[in-house]
């Protein structure tokens, strides 16, 4: 893939339009392609389509696909913009296909949706942030990554309203697929008008220096963040359902998570300067650990709400800090290093639901609490390491 460059003969797209296109791309890829399953899962449980343990395996399939996408994104024989368009179209189609009442296809569908999400995330981090940097508007990256939380909130709110109206999960999946396509249209328009980069730039993005200047410890921390954060990101509405049976109550957990994520990204954009980036990452890793731990200690309305705020308010700050740090350490090799931390993140996300599902089968509800406590411990340890390193 390649970074986007502007030529003097072509009028550049404004930073506002670039940021909007990037934000919508991430809203579709992450809010719907990655995490629409989270607010739909309680409905599927209530309809008897699967149980919590099976839901964990379906979620893990999506995370495995995300890993595959992260590992292959920088090697795809497409420009970043073209890859994003292809993957966004795939996201819409794969989401709608979940309406098919055949449980055997749900795992491969979620796997492919995860791969498409990773392609969009890495491609957008290349074409959109590259174009913004070229225009001297790098601070607008906060608006781009706010798209993740906004997409989560929008998908969660749609599922909340649909559940309150008595909509069942199959038509809800169709609606989410249509929503994904609708949101992606402005991104298609902007991407189609971006000037093409040189083949040399593509070669640097796909290959180049693979070391990136002391990134191994950061990659490990990012991977453990994936393990800890994915547990509430997968099971938070399910936990909320155990204390609030009304879908208008437990369904609020996910929109709150998304809104908090979007707002935190915007507020953090000014903090993530070179001198403060790792400190902000460390602080967020520690706060996330607290948010993961609280429902393990006691599951009630207050701990679940606090978890949604603490985890939702930190995971996109860490994401933004990680991407910026990798781009700063290897500016000519952004796709490779962003793909590396995305792959570590995906490995952590696979391990989280798999461990939770295995312990749920063996120990019942206590198994999820144990997994949450383990995720919190990993976040506390890596947060402390980042603080000392910063």
GIVEN-V178221 format. One record per residue. N is the residue number from 1. RES is the residue in one letter. PSI is psi in degrees with one decimal (999 if undefined). Layout:
n=N res=RES psi=PSI
n=N res=RES psi=PSI
//
This chain:
n=1 res=X psi=172.9
n=2 res=X psi=153.0
n=3 res=X psi=150.3
n=4 res=X psi=134.9
n=5 res=X psi=151.8
n=6 res=X psi=141.0
n=7 res=X psi=156.0
n=8 res=X psi=-21.5
n=9 res=X psi=-15.6
n=10 res=X psi=135.8
n=11 res=X psi=121.8
n=12 res=X psi=147.6
n=13 res=X psi=142.0
n=14 res=X psi=151.7
n=15 res=X psi=-35.4
n=16 res=X psi=-43.5
n=17 res=X psi=-39.3
n=18 res=X psi=-46.9
n=19 res=X psi=-40.0
n=20 res=X psi=-44.6
n=21 res=X psi=-43.1
n=22 res=X psi=-41.6
n=23 res=X psi=-41.6
n=24 res=X psi=-36.7
n=25 res=X psi=-47.0
n=26 res=X psi=-31.8
n=27 res=X psi=-42.3
n=28 res=X psi=-49.8
n=29 res=X psi=-44.3
n=30 res=X psi=-48.7
n=31 res=X psi=-34.1
n=32 res=X psi=-55.6
n=33 res=X psi=-39.0
n=34 res=X psi=-49.7
n=35 res=X psi=8.5
n=36 res=X psi=-28.2
n=37 res=X psi=-30.4
n=38 res=X psi=-52.0
n=39 res=X psi=-20.2
n=40 res=X psi=-26.5
n=41 res=X psi=-46.1
n=42 res=X psi=-34.6
n=43 res=X psi=-42.1
n=44 res=X psi=-34.8
n=45 res=X psi=-45.8
n=46 res=X psi=-28.6
n=47 res=X psi=-1.8
n=48 res=X psi=20.2
n=49 res=X psi=-26.1
n=50 res=X psi=171.9
n=51 res=X psi=-179.6
n=52 res=X psi=-42.2
n=53 res=X psi=-43.7
n=54 res=X psi=-36.4
n=55 res=X psi=-36.0
n=56 res=X psi=-38.2
n=57 res=X psi=-39.0
n=58 res=X psi=-41.9
n=59 res=X psi=-42.3
n=60 res=X psi=-33.6
n=61 res=X psi=-40.0
n=62 res=X psi=-39.9
n=63 res=X psi=-33.4
n=64 res=X psi=-40.4
n=65 res=X psi=-36.8
n=66 res=X psi=-40.0
n=67 res=X psi=-46.8
n=68 res=X psi=-40.8
n=69 res=X psi=-39.2
n=70 res=X psi=-37.9
n=71 res=X psi=-24.4
n=72 res=X psi=-11.6
n=73 res=X psi=-46.4
n=74 res=X psi=-11.8
n=75 res=X psi=2.0
n=76 res=X psi=136.4
n=77 res=X psi=49.7
n=78 res=X psi=151.8
n=79 res=X psi=159.0
n=80 res=X psi=-45.4
n=81 res=X psi=-42.9
n=82 res=X psi=-40.2
n=83 res=X psi=-40.8
n=84 res=X psi=-44.0
n=85 res=X psi=-48.1
n=86 res=X psi=-44.4
n=87 res=X psi=-33.9
n=88 res=X psi=-41.0
n=89 res=X psi=-42.7
n=90 res=X psi=-39.0
n=91 res=X psi=-46.2
n=92 res=X psi=-45.1
n=93 res=X psi=-43.4
n=94 res=X psi=-34.3
n=95 res=X psi=-46.5
n=96 res=X psi=-34.3
n=97 res=X psi=-17.9
n=98 res=X psi=-12.7
n=99 res=X psi=-17.4
n=100 res=X psi=124.2
n=101 res=X psi=55.4
n=102 res=X psi=101.9
n=103 res=X psi=-24.4
n=104 res=X psi=-24.3
n=105 res=X psi=-6.2
n=106 res=X psi=-40.2
n=107 res=X psi=-51.1
n=108 res=X psi=-33.6
n=109 res=X psi=-43.8
n=110 res=X psi=-31.1
n=111 res=X psi=-50.1
n=112 res=X psi=-37.3
n=113 res=X psi=-36.6
n=114 res=X psi=-42.2
n=115 res=X psi=-44.0
n=116 res=X psi=-37.5
n=117 res=X psi=-43.3
n=118 res=X psi=-40.7
n=119 res=X psi=-43.7
n=120 res=X psi=-43.1
n=121 res=X psi=-49.7
n=122 res=X psi=-44.0
n=123 res=X psi=-41.8
n=124 res=X psi=-37.6
n=125 res=X psi=-23.3
n=126 res=X psi=-59.2
n=127 res=X psi=-41.5
n=128 res=X psi=-48.8
n=129 res=X psi=-33.3
n=130 res=X psi=-43.5
n=131 res=X psi=-40.2
n=132 res=X psi=-42.5
n=133 res=X psi=-39.1
n=134 res=X psi=-30.4
n=135 res=X psi=6.2
n=136 res=X psi=29.9
n=137 res=X psi=39.9
n=138 res=X psi=-27.1
n=139 res=X psi=-18.4
n=140 res=X psi=-5.2
n=141 res=X psi=-28.0
n=142 res=X psi=-38.3
n=143 res=X psi=-36.8
n=144 res=X psi=-50.7
n=145 res=X psi=-14.1
n=146 res=X psi=-16.7
n=147 res=X psi=-30.7
n=148 res=X psi=-54.1
n=149 res=X psi=-37.5
n=150 res=X psi=-40.2
n=151 res=X psi=-41.0
n=152 res=X psi=-45.3
n=153 res=X psi=-42.9
n=154 res=X psi=-46.6
n=155 res=X psi=-40.8
n=156 res=X psi=-41.3
n=157 res=X psi=-40.6
n=158 res=X psi=-43.9
n=159 res=X psi=-37.1
n=160 res=X psi=-47.9
n=161 res=X psi=-39.0
n=162 res=X psi=-42.0
n=163 res=X psi=-41.0
n=164 res=X psi=-28.2
n=165 res=X psi=0.3
n=166 res=X psi=15.7
n=167 res=X psi=134.8
n=168 res=X psi=167.0
n=169 res=X psi=-38.8
n=170 res=X psi=-52.1
n=171 res=X psi=-26.3
n=172 res=X psi=-39.6
n=173 res=X psi=-41.0
n=174 res=X psi=-42.1
n=175 res=X psi=-42.5
n=176 res=X psi=-36.5
n=177 res=X psi=-42.7
n=178 res=X psi=-39.0
n=179 res=X psi=-40.5
n=180 res=X psi=-44.3
n=181 res=X psi=-41.7
n=182 res=X psi=-45.3
n=183 res=X psi=-27.7
n=184 res=X psi=-18.1
n=185 res=X psi=-46.5
n=186 res=X psi=-34.6
n=187 res=X psi=-40.4
n=188 res=X psi=-41.7
n=189 res=X psi=-45.2
n=190 res=X psi=-45.5
n=191 res=X psi=-38.2
n=192 res=X psi=-21.3
n=193 res=X psi=5.5
n=194 res=X psi=137.9
n=195 res=X psi=150.5
n=196 res=X psi=144.6
n=197 res=X psi=169.5
n=198 res=X psi=157.7
n=199 res=X psi=-29.4
n=200 res=X psi=-39.3
n=201 res=X psi=-37.7
n=202 res=X psi=-41.1
n=203 res=X psi=-40.0
n=204 res=X psi=-39.4
n=205 res=X psi=-37.4
n=206 res=X psi=-27.9
n=207 res=X psi=-119.0
n=208 res=X psi=-163.0
n=209 res=X psi=124.4
n=210 res=X psi=4.0
n=211 res=X psi=-47.5
n=212 res=X psi=18.2
n=213 res=X psi=74.2
n=214 res=X psi=50.8
n=215 res=X psi=-4.6
n=216 res=X psi=-47.1
n=217 res=X psi=-37.1
n=218 res=X psi=-38.5
n=219 res=X psi=-41.7
n=220 res=X psi=-45.5
n=221 res=X psi=-40.3
n=222 res=X psi=-37.1
n=223 res=X psi=-41.4
n=224 res=X psi=-30.5
n=225 res=X psi=-40.8
n=226 res=X psi=-41.2
n=227 res=X psi=-47.7
n=228 res=X psi=-42.9
n=229 res=X psi=-31.3
n=230 res=X psi=-20.6
n=231 res=X psi=-55.7
n=232 res=X psi=-30.7
n=233 res=X psi=-25.3
n=234 res=X psi=-42.2
n=235 res=X psi=0.5
n=236 res=X psi=-47.8
n=237 res=X psi=-31.9
n=238 res=X psi=-42.8
n=239 res=X psi=-40.6
n=240 res=X psi=-34.6
n=241 res=X psi=-24.5
n=242 res=X psi=-20.5
n=243 res=X psi=-16.3
n=244 res=X psi=109.9
n=245 res=X psi=-22.7
n=246 res=X psi=124.4
n=247 res=X psi=-24.4
n=248 res=X psi=-16.8
n=249 res=X psi=-59.2
n=250 res=X psi=-23.8
n=251 res=X psi=-15.3
n=252 res=X psi=-21.1
n=253 res=X psi=-41.1
n=254 res=X psi=-44.8
n=255 res=X psi=-39.2
n=256 res=X psi=-43.3
n=257 res=X psi=-48.0
n=258 res=X psi=-44.4
n=259 res=X psi=-42.9
n=260 res=X psi=-40.2
n=261 res=X psi=-43.9
n=262 res=X psi=-46.3
n=263 res=X psi=-39.5
n=264 res=X psi=-35.4
n=265 res=X psi=-43.0
n=266 res=X psi=-41.7
n=267 res=X psi=-30.3
n=268 res=X psi=-15.9
n=269 res=X psi=-36.7
n=270 res=X psi=-22.5
n=271 res=X psi=-24.5
n=272 res=X psi=54.9
n=273 res=X psi=169.1
n=274 res=X psi=-43.3
n=275 res=X psi=-19.4
n=276 res=X psi=-6.3
n=277 res=X psi=-50.4
n=278 res=X psi=-33.7
n=279 res=X psi=-44.3
n=280 res=X psi=-41.1
n=281 res=X psi=-47.2
n=282 res=X psi=-46.2
n=283 res=X psi=-41.4
n=284 res=X psi=-35.6
n=285 res=X psi=-41.0
n=286 res=X psi=-42.9
n=287 res=X psi=-38.6
n=288 res=X psi=-39.8
n=289 res=X psi=-41.0
n=290 res=X psi=-41.5
n=291 res=X psi=-34.3
n=292 res=X psi=-34.6
n=293 res=X psi=-37.1
n=294 res=X psi=-47.3
n=295 res=X psi=-21.6
n=296 res=X psi=-31.6
n=297 res=X psi=-41.4
n=298 res=X psi=122.6
n=299 res=X psi=104.9
n=300 res=X psi=-178.6
n=301 res=X psi=-39.9
n=302 res=X psi=-42.8
n=303 res=X psi=-35.3
n=304 res=X psi=-40.4
n=305 res=X psi=-42.4
n=306 res=X psi=-38.1
n=307 res=X psi=-44.1
n=308 res=X psi=-40.6
n=309 res=X psi=-46.0
n=310 res=X psi=-43.5
n=311 res=X psi=-44.7
n=312 res=X psi=-31.2
n=313 res=X psi=-4.4
n=314 res=X psi=-27.3
n=315 res=X psi=-33.3
n=316 res=X psi=-25.7
n=317 res=X psi=-43.7
n=318 res=X psi=-41.3
n=319 res=X psi=-48.2
n=320 res=X psi=-42.7
n=321 res=X psi=-43.3
n=322 res=X psi=-45.6
n=323 res=X psi=-44.9
n=324 res=X psi=-39.9
n=325 res=X psi=-42.3
n=326 res=X psi=-41.0
n=327 res=X psi=-34.8
n=328 res=X psi=-35.0
n=329 res=X psi=-24.4
n=330 res=X psi=73.6
n=331 res=X psi=-25.3
n=332 res=X psi=1.1
n=333 res=X psi=39.0
n=334 res=X psi=-43.8
n=335 res=X psi=-39.0
n=336 res=X psi=-47.6
n=337 res=X psi=-35.9
n=338 res=X psi=-39.1
n=339 res=X psi=-34.7
n=340 res=X psi=-46.8
n=341 res=X psi=-31.4
n=342 res=X psi=-38.3
n=343 res=X psi=-41.6
n=344 res=X psi=-42.0
n=345 res=X psi=-44.8
n=346 res=X psi=-38.3
n=347 res=X psi=-44.0
n=348 res=X psi=-39.2
n=349 res=X psi=-31.1
n=350 res=X psi=-45.6
n=351 res=X psi=-36.8
n=352 res=X psi=-60.2
n=353 res=X psi=-34.3
n=354 res=X psi=-46.0
n=355 res=X psi=-42.1
n=356 res=X psi=-43.5
n=357 res=X psi=-41.5
n=358 res=X psi=-42.7
n=359 res=X psi=-31.0
n=360 res=X psi=-42.0
n=361 res=X psi=-34.9
n=362 res=X psi=-39.0
n=363 res=X psi=-5.6
n=364 res=X psi=-155.9
n=365 res=X psi=-28.3
n=366 res=X psi=-27.0
n=367 res=X psi=-38.0
n=368 res=X psi=-38.9
n=369 res=X psi=-40.9
n=370 res=X psi=-42.2
n=371 res=X psi=-40.6
n=372 res=X psi=-41.9
n=373 res=X psi=-39.4
n=374 res=X psi=-41.7
n=375 res=X psi=-40.4
n=376 res=X psi=-42.3
n=377 res=X psi=-41.3
n=378 res=X psi=-39.9
n=379 res=X psi=-40.8
n=380 res=X psi=-43.4
n=381 res=X psi=-47.2
n=382 res=X psi=-33.2
n=383 res=X psi=-40.6
n=384 res=X psi=-40.5
n=385 res=X psi=-43.8
n=386 res=X psi=-39.3
n=387 res=X psi=-41.2
n=388 res=X psi=-32.2
n=389 res=X psi=-31.8
n=390 res=X psi=999
//
